[in-house]
């Protein structure tokens, strides 16, 4: 899997100020009861190495739970708007990361555990494994989590909101048909039946 090597954000202070102005508007004009902390530069780096973030925004407060509802949909929307405000190209949007109530940190750990479990299944059974559909950012995180397994390879399949990652034994034909599937809604409980399909 190949990703764009984007240029770093040139002026962290200016980018952080623009994001702070956006968040201030949300809290004053929009009425969201949130506090925020913006970290830019080296301190914003993801300790797990699954995000390529250069600006990290932590949100807290009485309305923080609204941001994580529906699988973090509003959190991802805020990231998208912030990336547009600081004029990042689409392939650079992962340089800005928002989190609330450790939602994304927990999700990153879930993705890592899911990746480990799927890798073991593919190694044991020799069959491809299809993950649940997920956002482009989570698919990227999954690809990164799986790159440590040199005997396996990944590919994305599907379109739009139904796009998902498939894990294959290295050198296997990339065919989703016959893959063991975990294609259920993100954040839902896994099926107790191995190989169950939806």
Rosetta blueprint (number, residue, H / E / L):
1 X L
2 X L
3 X L
4 X L
5 X L
6 X L
7 X L
8 X L
9 X L
10 X L
11 X L
12 X H
13 X H
14 X H
15 X H
16 X H
17 X H
18 X H
19 X H
20 X H
21 X H
22 X H
23 X H
24 X H
25 X H
26 X H
27 X H
28 X H
29 X L
30 X L
31 X L
32 X L
33 X L
34 X L
35 X E
36 X E
37 X E
38 X E
39 X E
40 X E
41 X H
42 X H
43 X H
44 X H
45 X L
46 X L
47 X L
48 X L
49 X L
50 X L
51 X L
52 X L
53 X L
54 X L
55 X E
56 X E
57 X E
58 X E
59 X E
60 X E
61 X L
62 X L
63 X L
64 X H
65 X H
66 X H
67 X H
68 X H
69 X H
70 X H
71 X H
72 X H
73 X H
74 X H
75 X H
76 X H
77 X H
78 X H
79 X H
80 X H
81 X H
82 X H
83 X H
84 X H
85 X H
86 X L
87 X L
88 X L
89 X L
90 X H
91 X H
92 X H
93 X H
94 X H
95 X H
96 X E
97 X E
98 X E
99 X E
100 X E
101 X L
102 X L
103 X H
104 X H
105 X H
106 X H
107 X H
108 X H
109 X H
110 X H
111 X H
112 X H
113 X H
114 X H
115 X H
116 X H
117 X H
118 X H
119 X H
120 X H
121 X H
122 X H
123 X H
124 X H
125 X H
126 X L
127 X L
128 X L
129 X E
130 X E
131 X L
132 X L
133 X L
134 X L
135 X L
136 X H
137 X H
138 X H
139 X H
140 X H
141 X H
142 X H
143 X H
144 X H
145 X H
146 X H
147 X L
148 X L
149 X L
150 X L
151 X L
152 X E
153 X E
154 X E
155 X E
156 X E
157 X E
158 X L
159 X L
160 X H
161 X H
162 X H
163 X L
164 X E
165 X E
166 X E
167 X E
168 X E
169 X E
170 X L
171 X L
172 X L
173 X L
174 X L
175 X L
176 X L
177 X L
178 X L
179 X L
180 X E
181 X E
182 X L
183 X L
184 X L
185 X L
186 X L
187 X L
188 X L
189 X L
190 X L
191 X L
192 X L
193 X L
194 X L
195 X L
196 X L
197 X L
198 X L
